[in-house]
Amino acid sequence: MARIKEDYRSLTGPQKAAIMMMSLGPDQAAKMLSMMEDDEIKELSQTMANLGTVGSNLVERLFVDFADAISNTGSLVGSYATTERLLLKGLDKERAMLIMEEIRGPAGRTMWDKLGNVHEQVLANYLKNEYPQTVAVVLSKIKADHTSRVLALLPEGFAMEVVMRMLHMESVQKDVLESIEKTLRNEFMSNLAKTARVDSHELMAEIFNNLDRNTEARFLTALEERNRESAEKIRALMFTFEDLTRLDPAGAQTLLRHIEKEKLALALKGASDAIKELFTANMSARAAKMLKEDMDSLGPVRLKDVEEAQNAVVVLAKELSNSGQITISEGKEEGELVY
């Protein structure tokens, strides 16, 4: 059993709360648990289950700090078994077992977090047998990059049905969502060992951004035949490698400082002259010459490898934009500089 550090200053807030909870005894702990939200109980339970052995000196120091607990307590052993016993004392059995199942399962605080950590092939194999509307709800609740991988593995006709339902999805009623979660937990997650509404077109644009070029084109073409307006909205919201031309010189230079030179050389193979000019114009003549030599030395490369490199650069640009380090203009007119 792992032993937690004896340095009191190294304890995190959740660790302190977990130690205190386990020292209070089942009756007092039960009262505190009854006043907590499920997410708080899950976080606390996960911490308790992973505490390992906690020395008595550390426990006593903690209670002195809180000034309202028991002194002279013995060592504690945090484990799944002791955590489960504590939860069963303060909660009804169904709720306690649900929480234990959550913290024992794939990493993640919520069902949707955990589902996002299930391998895409496994998830796709399960979802292809569900109703398209159910699949649409599930895929709208997990991260876009994971959704894109799952979507690409579904049968094409079925996948388009899912896409259409995601585009026209309204807010999902709480009881419907709970029913889907319960089904997933009982029929899927058990076999494997905040829900803010997002604009459907924005969500689909992010998902399509994470598809490979051929799959993206296939879905957009099929969608255009069924709903041209939605297809146009998605295209307008998508951010591609060519959209990097919307960067100003300062942004391009910041991006250059963060890109691996080998990845940039690969990404620029077959890119438009405008994109190549964006990067070479914002580096020294010597660096530009070296970049061209690196590109030439690569020789023929697979389109898939180029697209992966370009996608990596796009992801990096988005991260820098989200952190405020670069600005990506929304369009040509808005991006023009006035002197």
N, C-alpha and C positions, 0 to 999 in steps of 0.2 A: 504494500500500500504506500503510495507516494506521500511524502510528508511536506506540508506547506511550509513556506519560509517562516523562520522564527522572528524576522524583523517586522515589527508591528507597522512600521511606516510603509512597508511594501504592500499591505493589504488594500484591496480595492473596496469601494463602498458595498457592492453586492456580497463580497466575501465577509465583510464585517456583519452585514445583516444576516447572512446565512449562519454564521457561527452563533450569533445571538439567538436566532430562532431555534436552533438545535439545542441550545442550553436552557431554554425557558421551560421545557417540559411540554407534554402533549396538550394539556388543557389550556394553558396560556397561549401556546402556539396556535391552537385551533381557533381561539377567539381572534387572533391577529389575522390568520388566513382568511377567515370569514369576511373580513373588511377589505380584502384586497381584490383587485381586478385579476382576471385570468392571466393576462400578459405578465403582470407583476409576479403572480404565483409561479408561472412557468420559468421566468428568469431566476427567481429565488431558488426554485427546485433544481434547476440545472446547475446552479452554483453549489448548492448543498451536495448534490450527487457527485460533484467532482472535487470536493474539498480534500479528500484524503484524511490523514491523521493531523489533528490540530493539537499542539502541545498545551498543557494546562496553564503555563505561564502566559502564553499569548491570549488565552481565553480570559484570564483574570485581568490582564492589562486592558482588554477590550471593555470589560464590565466596569472597571474603574472609570474609563473614559465616558461610558454611557451613564454612569452614576445611578443606575436604577436596576441593576441586575444582581445575579447571584455570584458570590465570591467563593473561592476554594473549590471550584468545580474540577472534575477530572478531565482527562483527555477525551476528545470527541473523534469519532470516525464517521466522516461523511461518505455515504455510498448510496447506490440506487435503492438498496433494501431498506436502509434506515430512513431515507427520504420518503419512500412509499409508505412505510408504517406511520410516519408523521402526518402525511397527507390524508391517509385513511382515517386518522383520529379526528381530524378537523373538517373533512369534506365528505360528501356522500360518495359511495364507492364508484359510481359511474364517472363523476367529475375527476376524482383522484386518479383512476386508471387512465382516463383520457389524457391527463397531464403527463403521467409517467410514460405513456405511449409516445407522446409528442417529444419528450426530452430524450427518449431512447432511440428515436427514429433518425432519419437523415438530418444533417445540420440545418438549423433554421428555427426561428422563434414561432412562426405561424405555419399552418398547413401549406399555405402558398409558398412560403420561403422554402419549406422542405421539398415541395413538389419541384421547385426550380433547381434542386440539387439531384433530381433523379435523371439518369442518363436519357438523352433525347430518344434513342431507339426504343428503350423500355417504355417510356411514356407514350410514344407514338403507337406502339403495338397495342397498348391498352386503349387509347383514345379512338383508334380507328373503328372500334366496335361500339362506340357510343353515338348518341344522337348528335348531329352537327351543332345544335343549339347548346347542348351541354359542353361540347368541346370548345365552342366559342367562349363560353363563360370561363372555363378553366384556363384557356390560353390568354385571355385578357387579364388574368390575375397574376401571371408570372412574368418574369423579365423578358423584354422584347428580344434580346439576343437568343435566349433559350427557346422562346416561342418560334422564332424564325427557323431554328434547326428542327424543331418538332414538325412544323408546318411543311417543311421541305420533304419530310419522310412519309407524310400521309399520302394516300392515293390522290392523284391530281383532281379528279372530279369532286371527291369528298372534301379536299382541302379548299376548293373554291367555294363550296357550300358554307364552310366554316368562315372563310373570309367575308362573304356576303353578310352572314349573321353578325360578325364582329363589327362590321361597318354600320349596321342598323340597330345595334344593341342599345336598349334603354337601361336605366338603372335597374339592377337585379334586386328583386325583393329579398328581404332578409331570410325569410323561411325557405325560399328556393336555394339561396346560397348555402344555408346551413344543411339543407338536404343533400346538395352536391358534395359538400365537405364530408358529411357523414358517409356517403357512398364511397367516396375516394378513400376515406380512412378504413372502412370495413372491407372493401373489395380490392383495394389496390395497395395502399400504404402498409396495411397489416401483413401483406404478403411479401413485403420487401424487408424486413427485419424490423393601410389602414385602408380601408378600401375606398379611396377617393376616385370618383368617376373621371376618366381620361377621355379626351376627344377621340372618337373612334378612328378618324382619318390620321390624326397625329400618331396614334398607337400603331396603325397599320404602316405608316411611312417609316417609323423606326424599325418595325419588324422587317419590312422590305429592304431597308438599308443593310440589314445583317445577312440577307440572302446572297448567294453567289450570283454573278451577273446573269447567267443563263436562266436560273430559276426565277430571279426577279423579273426578267423580261417576259418569261412565260406567264407568270401570274398577272402582270400588268396588262399584257395583251388580251388574256382571257377576260380580265375584269373590264377592260375597255369595251369589249363586245357586249357585256351585260349591263354596265353602268359607266358610261363615258365620263359623267360628271365626277363620280367618286374617283375614277382613275386619274383624272386631271388634278383633283385636289391632293391626292397622294403624291403624284409627281412633283407638285409645287412644294410640298412639305419635305420631300426627301433631300438629303444632303449627300452629294457625291464627290468623288475626287476632283472632278472638273470644277466644282463650286469653290474650290480653294482659290480660284482667281479673284474671289470677292475679298480676299485678305489685303490689308494695306501693307506697305513695306515693313513697318515695325512688327506687324503680326507675322509676316512671312519669315522675318529674321528670328523671331522668338520660336516659331515652329521649327526652323532649321536647327536651332540649338538643342532641340529635344529629339530629333530624328536620328536613328542610326544611319550612317552613310551608306552601308550596304543595302538597307531596306529602301532608302530613297532612290538609289540607283535602279533597283528592281522595279519600284513603283513607277518610275518615269519611262520605263521601256514601253514604247507604244503610246505614250501619253501625248496630248495635243501640244503644239508649239507654245500655246499660251501658258500652259501649266509649266512647261520646261523653262520658259522665260521668267515666270514668277520666281522660281527658285534661283536660277543662275544670275538674275539681275540683282538679287539680294545677297550675293556672296562675292568674295574677291575673284579676280580674274584667274588666279592660280587655283582656287578651290573649284571654280566652275570647270576649268580644264581637267582637273582630277576627277570630277564627277562624270564628265563625258567619257573619260578613259575607263572609269569603272563600269559605265553602261556598255561600252563597246566590248570590254573584256568578258562580259557575261555571255555574249553570243546569243543564240536562239534560246528562249526561255518559255516555259509553259504559261499559257494564258491564266490558268488557275493560280499559279504562283504570283503573277503580276497583280491579279485582282486581290489576293490576300494581302500583299504588301500595300496596295493602295488603300484597302479597307483599314489596315493598321494605322496608316497616316491620318485617315479621316477620323478614326476613333480618338487618336491623340489630339487632333485639332479641336474636336468637340470637348475633350477634357480640359484643354487649355482655355477654351471659350467659356466653359461653365465656371472655371475658377477665376475668370476675369483677366487672364494674362494676355489674351488676344481678343479682337473683335471681328466677327464675321458679319459683314453687312447683309441686310435682307434682300437687296437687289441692286441693280446697277445704279439707279438714280440715287438711292439712299446712300450708296457706298462711295459716291463721287466726292472728292475733296474740293473745297472752295478756298482759293488763295486771295 
